[in-house]
C-alpha cells in the first residue's frame, strides 16, 4: 500500500443507522474520507453490522479503508413526524404537541409525553430554530408557547434538556451492541457521562465486548456537567467528541467558541484525540451552498488543533452530501497551507514531566531545526504517535507499528500516517527496515532527512529502547 503526504486534519463522515444501505458502500469507496461515524439507534441497530460487513467486503486487501466509529450516545428522544413542508412559528404562538397519529398541530415520535416534557421546561425544536416554554403536560397532549420564533422543518428533532437523565447501560440492547462490536470497531463514542464511576462502567463494558480488539473510547462532551468534570474524566478515555450544538442547550451559546478552543487545548495537553462536531455544513442538507459561518467554522476548528472534523449526519440525508465532503477537504487544505498564520491555542512550551515527554518534545524541536521531512516513530499501541502529534508538529508523523489493528485508530490522529511491519525487527535492523519501507511505500525519497523516534512504550526487538536520531534515507 502506497501512502502520500496529505492533509493533517481528518474528516469523519456521519450516517444514521436508519439510512445505511448497500448504495452507500460504492459511494463511500469513491471518496477520500478518513472515518465513518455510524450513529446507533435501538430500532435500526441491525443495519450497522450488515453495513460494516458489506463495506469491508467491497475493499481490496491492500486498500486503506476508513476507520469505523460507532456512536452510541443518545440522540433526540423525539422528532416531529407530520410536517411535509417547513412551517414558521412566530413569537408568542401557542403550540400543541401529541404523539404520532393524534392529529395535533405537531406529532412526535416520543411514546410517553409526560417523560419527555414537564411543566415550565424549555423545549428546543431542532437545536434552537424555535424555543418553546411548556405550559401544561398530560399523557396525550402538551401545550407550549413560543418564546423564540423561527422555522420548523420536516423531521425536526425535539430536545428537552431538563428531563434528560444520566446515561445507563441498562438503556441499551446488549445483544445488538455485541453483534456490532464483534466486527472490530475502531472507536466508540460514549454518551455524555458525568461521573467517574459511570464512565469506568461504560468503558469496561465496551472493552469487554470488543474482545482482543479493544476500541478507543471517546467521551461526548455535550452538557455543562460533563464539561465541569472533564479534569476527572479525561484521563480515563482516549479522547473526546465536542458536541457543540448540544452544549449550546445548557450553556450560553455565546460561550461555545471559546469553550471549544479550551477543550481542544486540554486534549492536546494530555495527548488525547479530539473530534469537533455539530452543524458542520448542516445547511447543505437542503442548500447547495453553505453559509459563510459554516465554512469559517471548519477552518477555525483546524486552526484550533482538532484532530478531525465531524460532518453532521443530517448532511448525509440530503442530496448534497458529496458536495459537502468535497468542500470540507478544500477548506482544510486551504487552512493548513497558510503556514505563515500562527495556529490558535497551540502551546509552544508544554510541561515536561516524564522521560517520555522529554524524548518526544526534543524530537519535535529537532525536526523543526533540521527541517526534517517527517518524524518516524515506532509505536505499539499508538501512544508515541499521539504524544508527538499533540505538539502540533510542522511535519507529518509516520507511525510504524507491528499491529495492523492500531492503524485504524491512528488514522484519526492529526498529522499521522501509519504503516504496519509484518515482522518485529531487532534494534540493529529496525532502521534499515523502516528506511526501505518508507522509500517503497511513502512520498519520501532518497536524500530526505527524517527524525527517527523509539520510546520505552514501543516494542523494538527483545528489549525496549529510548532513542531519537536524525537519519537520511538512502
C-alpha positions in Angstrom: 0.0 0.0 0.0 1.4 3.4 -1.0 0.5 6.4 1.0 1.2 10.1 0.3 1.6 13.3 2.2 -1.8 14.8 2.6 -3.9 17.0 4.8 -3.3 16.7 8.5 -6.8 17.2 9.8 -9.0 14.2 9.3 -12.6 14.0 8.1 -15.4 11.9 9.7 -18.5 11.2 7.6 -21.6 10.6 9.7 -24.5 8.3 9.0 -27.6 7.5 11.0 -28.2 3.7 11.2 -31.6 4.1 9.5 -30.1 5.4 6.3 -27.4 2.8 5.9 -27.8 0.7 2.8 -25.8 -1.1 0.1 -26.0 2.0 -2.1 -23.7 3.8 0.3 -20.9 1.2 0.0 -19.9 2.1 -3.5 -20.3 5.8 -2.9 -18.0 5.8 0.1 -15.4 3.8 -1.7 -15.1 6.6 -4.2 -14.4 9.3 -1.6 -11.4 10.5 0.3 -12.6 10.2 3.9 -10.8 9.0 7.0 -13.6 7.5 9.1 -17.3 6.6 9.1 -19.3 7.5 12.1 -22.3 5.2 12.4 -24.9 6.6 14.8 -26.5 3.8 16.9 -30.3 3.7 17.2 -32.2 0.9 19.1 -34.7 0.4 16.3 -32.3 0.2 13.4 -29.2 -1.2 15.2 -29.2 -4.3 12.9 -28.3 -2.1 9.9 -24.8 -1.4 11.4 -23.2 -4.9 11.4 -24.7 -5.6 7.9 -23.3 -2.4 6.6 -19.8 -2.9 8.1 -19.7 -6.4 6.6 -20.7 -5.2 3.1 -18.3 -2.3 3.2 -15.3 -4.3 4.3 -16.0 -7.0 1.7 -16.0 -4.3 -1.0 -12.4 -3.2 -0.2 -9.3 -4.7 -1.8 -6.9 -6.5 0.6 -4.2 -3.8 0.3 -6.6 -0.8 0.2 -6.7 1.6 3.0 -10.2 1.6 4.5 -11.8 4.4 6.6 -11.9 3.7 10.3 -15.2 2.7 11.9 -16.7 4.8 14.7 -19.9 3.7 16.4 -21.6 6.5 18.3 -23.9 5.1 21.0 -24.7 8.4 22.5 -28.4 9.0 22.9 -29.8 11.3 20.3 -33.0 13.2 20.2 -35.8 11.5 22.2 -38.5 12.8 19.9 -38.9 14.1 16.4 -41.7 15.8 14.5 -43.4 13.3 12.1 -46.3 15.1 10.5 -44.7 18.0 8.7 -44.5 17.8 4.9 -43.0 21.2 4.4 -41.3 23.9 6.5 -43.5 25.9 8.9 -42.9 29.2 10.6 -43.7 29.6 14.3 -43.9 33.3 15.2 -43.0 34.5 18.7 -45.9 34.1 21.2 -47.6 31.3 19.2 -49.4 28.7 21.2 -48.3 25.2 20.1 -49.9 21.8 20.8 -47.9 18.5 20.6 -49.2 15.0 20.6 -48.0 11.5 19.8 -47.9 10.2 16.2 -51.4 9.8 14.9 -53.0 12.1 17.4 -53.9 14.8 14.9 -52.3 17.5 17.0 -50.5 20.6 15.5 -47.2 18.7 15.9 -46.9 15.0 16.3 -43.8 13.5 17.8 -42.3 10.0 17.9 -42.0 10.1 21.7 -44.1 7.3 23.3 -44.6 9.0 26.7 -45.1 12.7 26.5 -45.0 13.1 30.3 -41.5 11.6 30.4 -40.1 13.8 27.6 -41.8 17.0 28.7 -42.5 18.7 32.0 -44.3 21.9 33.0 -42.2 25.1 32.7 -39.4 23.3 30.9 -37.6 24.9 27.9 -38.1 22.9 24.7 -35.9 23.3 21.6 -37.2 22.4 18.1 -34.1 21.5 16.3 -31.1 23.0 18.1 -32.7 26.3 18.7 -34.6 27.0 15.5 -37.6 27.5 17.7 -37.6 27.7 21.5 -40.8 27.0 23.5 -41.9 27.1 27.1 -44.1 24.2 28.4 -47.4 25.4 29.8 -49.1 22.0 30.6 -48.4 18.3 30.1 -50.6 15.3 30.0 -50.2 11.8 28.6 -52.0 12.8 25.4 -51.1 16.4 24.7 -48.5 19.1 25.6 -49.3 22.8 25.4 -46.4 25.2 24.8 -45.7 28.8 23.9 -43.0 30.1 21.5 -40.5 32.3 23.3 -38.3 32.4 20.3 -39.9 32.1 16.8 -38.4 30.6 13.7 -38.8 27.9 11.1 -39.6 24.2 11.8 -38.6 21.6 9.1 -39.8 18.1 8.5 -38.2 15.5 10.8 -37.1 18.2 13.2 -35.7 16.8 16.5 -37.3 17.8 19.8 -35.0 18.4 22.8 -35.9 19.0 26.4 -32.5 19.2 28.3 -34.1 19.4 31.8 -35.8 16.0 31.5 -32.7 14.1 30.2 -31.4 11.5 32.6 -27.8 10.4 33.0 -27.0 7.6 30.6 -27.1 4.0 31.8 -26.0 0.7 30.2 -29.4 -0.7 31.1 -30.9 1.5 28.4 -29.1 -0.4 25.6 -29.8 -3.6 23.8 -26.8 -5.7 24.9 -27.2 -8.3 22.1 -27.4 -5.6 19.4 -24.2 -3.9 20.7 -22.4 -7.2 21.0 -23.2 -8.0 17.4 -21.7 -4.7 16.2 -18.5 -4.8 18.3 -17.7 -8.3 17.1 -16.6 -6.5 13.9 -13.5 -4.8 15.3 -14.8 -1.3 15.6 -12.0 1.2 15.9 -13.8 3.8 18.1 -16.8 4.0 20.3 -18.3 7.4 21.1 -19.9 7.1 24.5 -22.8 9.4 25.7 -22.2 12.4 27.9 -21.3 10.5 31.1 -21.0 12.8 34.1 -19.4 10.6 36.8 -16.1 8.7 37.0 -17.8 5.6 38.3 -20.3 5.5 35.4 -17.5 6.3 32.9 -15.4 3.3 34.1 -18.5 1.1 33.8 -19.2 2.1 30.2 -15.5 1.9 29.2 -15.1 -1.6 30.8 -18.2 -2.8 29.0 -17.1 -1.7 25.6 -13.6 -3.0 26.1 -15.1 -6.4 27.1 -17.4 -6.8 24.2 -14.7 -5.5 21.8 -12.6 -8.6 22.8 -8.9 -8.5 21.8 -9.6 -5.6 19.5 -10.5 -3.0 22.1 -11.9 0.2 20.6 -10.6 3.5 21.6 -13.1 5.1 23.9 -14.3 8.7 23.1 -16.3 10.7 25.6 -19.0 13.0 24.2 -18.8 16.5 25.8 -22.4 17.6 25.4 -23.5 19.4 28.6 -22.3 21.6 31.4 -22.0 18.6 33.8 -19.6 16.7 31.6 -17.5 19.9 31.0 -17.3 20.7 34.7 -16.0 17.1 35.4 -13.6 17.0 32.5 -10.4 17.1 34.5 -11.6 13.9 36.3 -13.0 12.2 33.2 -10.4 12.9 30.5 -7.6 10.7 31.9 -9.9 7.7 31.7 -10.6 7.9 27.9 -8.7 8.0 24.7 -10.3 11.2 23.5 -13.5 13.4 23.3 -16.1 14.4 20.8 -17.2 18.0 21.3 -20.9 18.2 20.5 -21.3 21.9 20.4 -24.9 22.1 19.3 -25.9 20.0 22.4 -23.6 22.1 24.6 -25.4 25.2 23.4 -28.6 23.8 25.0 -27.1 24.0 28.5 -24.5 26.8 28.0 -24.9 30.4 26.8 -24.4 29.9 23.1 -22.0 32.9 23.1 -19.5 30.9 25.2 -19.3 27.8 22.9 -16.5 29.0 20.6 -14.1 29.7 23.4 -15.1 26.6 25.3 -14.3 24.6 22.2 -10.8 26.1 21.9 -10.2 25.3 25.6 -11.3 21.7 25.4 -9.2 21.1 22.3 -6.2 22.6 24.1 -6.8 20.4 27.1 -6.9 17.3 24.9 -3.7 18.3 23.1 -2.0 18.8 26.5 -2.9 15.3 27.5 -2.3 13.7 24.1 -5.9 12.7 23.7 -7.7 12.7 20.3 -10.4 15.3 19.9 -13.1 15.4 17.3 -15.1 18.6 16.7 -18.7 18.1 15.7 -22.1 19.7 15.3 -23.6 21.7 12.5 -20.6 21.1 10.2 -22.1 22.3 6.9 -25.5 21.4 8.3 -27.3 23.8 5.9 -26.1 21.7 2.9 -28.8 19.1 3.7 -31.1 21.4 1.8 -28.8 24.0 0.1 -26.0 23.5 -2.4 -24.1 26.5 -0.9 -23.2 26.6 2.8 -23.2 29.7 4.9 -20.0 31.7 5.4 -20.2 31.0 9.1 -20.2 27.2 8.4 -17.1 27.5 6.2 -15.4 29.6 8.9 -16.4 27.0 11.5 -14.4 24.3 9.9 -11.4 26.5 9.2 -11.4 27.6 12.9 -11.6 24.0 14.1 -8.5 23.2 12.0 -6.6 26.2 13.4 -7.6 25.3 16.9 -5.9 22.0 16.6 -8.7 19.5 16.3 -7.7 16.0 15.1 -10.9 15.6 13.0 -14.0 17.5 11.9 -17.3 15.6 12.0 -19.7 16.3 9.2 -23.3 16.4 10.5 -25.3 13.2 9.9 -28.2 15.4 8.6 -26.0 16.4 5.6 -25.8 12.7 4.6 -29.6 12.6 4.4 -29.7 15.4 1.9 -28.8 15.5 -1.8 -25.6 17.5 -1.4 -23.7 15.0 0.8 -20.9 14.5 -1.8 -20.5 18.2 -2.4 -20.3 18.9 1.4 -17.5 16.3 1.7 -15.5 17.8 -1.2 -15.9 21.3 0.2 -14.6 20.2 3.6 -11.5 18.8 2.0 -10.9 22.1 0.2 -11.5 24.2 3.4 -9.0 22.0 5.4 -6.4 22.2 2.6 -6.6 26.0 2.4 -6.4 26.4 6.2 -3.4 24.1 6.6 -1.4 25.6 3.7 -1.4 29.0 5.3 1.7 28.2 7.4 2.5 31.9 8.0 -0.5 32.1 10.2 0.1 31.2 13.8 -2.3 28.4 14.8 -4.8 29.1 17.6 -4.1 27.9 21.0 -1.0 25.8 20.3 1.2 25.6 23.4 4.8 26.2 22.3 6.4 25.1 25.6 4.5 22.2 27.1 5.3 21.0 30.5 7.8 18.1 30.5 7.3 15.8 33.5 8.4 12.3 32.2 11.2 10.8 30.1 8.5 10.0 27.6 7.6 13.7 27.3 11.3 14.8 27.1 12.2 12.5 24.3 9.1 13.3 22.3 9.4 17.1 22.7 13.2 17.1 21.9 12.4 15.1 18.7 9.8 17.7 17.8 12.3 20.6 18.4 15.0 18.9 16.4 12.6 18.2 13.5 12.0 22.0 13.3 15.7 22.9 13.4 17.0 20.5 10.8 13.9 20.9 8.5 13.1 17.2 8.6 10.6 15.9 6.1 8.9 13.7 8.7 9.1 12.3 12.2 9.1 8.5 12.1 8.2 6.6 15.3 7.9 3.0 16.4 4.7 2.6 18.3 3.0 -0.5 19.7 -0.4 0.9 20.9 -0.2 4.4 19.4 1.0 6.3 22.4 4.2 7.6 20.9 2.4 8.9 17.8 -0.3 10.5 20.0 2.3 12.3 22.1 4.2 13.6 19.0 1.1 14.8 17.3 -0.1 16.6 20.4 2.7 19.2 19.9 1.1 20.4 16.7 4.1 19.3 14.5 5.1 21.2 11.4 5.9 18.0 9.6 3.9 14.7 9.3 4.3 11.8 11.7 4.7 8.4 10.2 3.8 5.8 12.8 5.3 2.3 12.3 3.5 -0.4 14.2 3.6 -4.2 14.2 -0.1 -4.4 14.8 -2.4 -3.6 11.8 -5.3 -3.0 14.0 -3.6 0.0 15.5 -3.6 1.7 12.1 -7.4 2.2 12.2 -7.1 4.2 15.4 -4.0 6.3 14.3 -5.8 7.2 11.1 -7.8 9.8 13.1 -4.8 11.5 14.8 -4.0 14.8 13.3 -0.9 14.7 11.1 -0.3 11.0 11.5 0.2 8.4 8.7 0.6 4.7 9.7 2.3 1.7 8.2 2.5 -1.8 9.6 5.5 -4.1 9.5 4.8 -7.8 9.3 7.8 -8.7 11.4 9.2 -7.2 14.7 12.9 -6.5 13.8 15.7 -6.3 16.2 17.1 -2.9 17.2 20.0 -3.4 14.9 17.8 -4.0 11.9 14.9 -1.7 12.5 16.4 1.5 11.0 17.2 -0.2 7.7 13.9 -2.0 7.6 12.0 1.2 8.1 14.3 3.1 5.6 13.4 0.5 2.9 9.7 0.6 3.6 9.5 4.4 3.5 11.3 4.6 0.2 9.0 1.9 -1.2 5.6 3.0 0.1 5.7 6.7 1.1 6.1 10.1 -0.6 9.6 10.3 0.9 12.7 9.8 -1.4 16.4 9.1 -1.1 18.2 12.0 0.5 15.3 13.2 2.6 16.0 13.8 6.3 13.8 12.3 9.0 13.8 12.1 12.8 13.5 8.5 14.0 12.0 8.0 17.4 11.6 5.0 19.7 10.4 5.3 23.3 10.1 2.8 26.0 6.4 2.2 25.5 7.2 0.9 22.0 8.4 -2.6 21.2 11.7 -2.8 19.3 13.3 -6.2 19.4 13.6 -8.1 22.7 14.2 -5.0 24.9 12.6 -1.6 24.9 14.9 1.2 23.9 14.7 5.0 24.2 16.2 6.9 21.4 15.7 9.5 18.7 18.1 10.1 15.9 18.4 12.2 12.7 18.5 9.9 9.6 18.9 10.5 5.9 17.1 8.0 3.7 19.2 6.1 1.3 
